[in-house]
Amino acid sequence: MNITISKLTLDDLATVDDLMKRHSQTLGFLPEQALREHLERGNVLGAVTAEGLLSAYLLYANYPDRFRIVHLCVDENFKRQGIAKKLVEYLKGTATTQKSIQLNCRRDYPAHAMWPKLGFIPLGEKRGRSIAGHLLTFWCLSLAQDEQLSLFQAKLSNDTLDVCIDAQIFFDLYAPDNGAPTPSKVLASDFLVSAIELCVTEELFVEIDRAEDPDRRKLSRSRAHGFRKIESNSQLEEQFKKALSNLLPHDTLSQQSDIGHLAKTAASKTNIFITRDDALLRKKEEIYNLTGLRVMPPSELIIELHELSEKRAYLPDRISGFQIKWCRVTASDLNNLEYTQFLLYQERKNHFEQKLHSYLVSCPGNK
């Protein structure tokens, strides 16, 4: 379907007001004057068909550091056609100083299941102001920052090995003790603190949000915020997600989250992913060939930790025989060092983009 996304004007007031009133049970009440002001400020996006019909609109508030979605309404005759995603993508494209898009949505509304599909992460919840006190989930979508600037501002890695854990490992870490420590719990041992840093992806918050018990969700979120969240390249992440969807099952929400974890990790600087999921471990070689990401169980990481850590260290005895002199880096060397980092990053990115392209072309559904 041919849909045009653009900013609406006061000429569209009646059309927007009509669509809003037809969905007022979930959208709530917005006075006409408030709607008028949003239109005058240019803060209403519309999705219009080739026949001139308003199929959806997105009404938002604009702040220097963020956007806040007030309404995202899709006409019932145009649902499940990707229009909501197009509206959000258009809003992302208008960002100047804004760093995120935020909103609150009731958990019992159908739209609650839509936000993770649009890239939003559930970061918290609170009681609404209704008499029933329905829970509202706070959703946030981080907007892409300048890739090169982020790369240059990233902290230099130390001797600690960064590894990403999935939700199963995360929950294992806090499971009640039943005697001997499990391999998952060993990862949190004191003796490994200086050797590995356990990291998570934003997909973990999506999995936490599926728990029925609000107290459990709150506690799990609090714990998850204690882990470093990896930063990934959004374009590369989408390519990995598409390729992994051709390799791995994705019928359930849990399987979709598995692919989300892997894609985000593969599109980051972290190249080790820890899981107990047998389905992923059976495909670890294919995943590595496709993404360069090593998938392994906790026990394997512990066994190979010394070798893995050694591979990333540039030690004098490992480069003996070369005409290399060890010295302290000075300020004048930083530009060259940063540029070298950038070239290495680009080389790795281009390498796996080529692998992805070859893989996608070979898939029957893409020929």
PyMOL commands that set and color helices and strands:
alter all, ss='L'
color gray80, all
select helices_A, chain A and resi 10-22+24-27+32-40+76-78+83-93+110-113+115-118+147-153+167-173+183-186+190-192+203-208+214-224+234-247+253-266+278-282+284-291+298-311+316-318+331-362+364-366
alter helices_A, ss='H'
color red, helices_A
select strands_A, chain A and resi 3-7+44-49+54-62+66-74+100-106+121-127+135-142+161-165+196-200+228-229+272-274+294-296
alter strands_A, ss='S'
color yellow, strands_A
deselect
rebuild
show_as cartoon
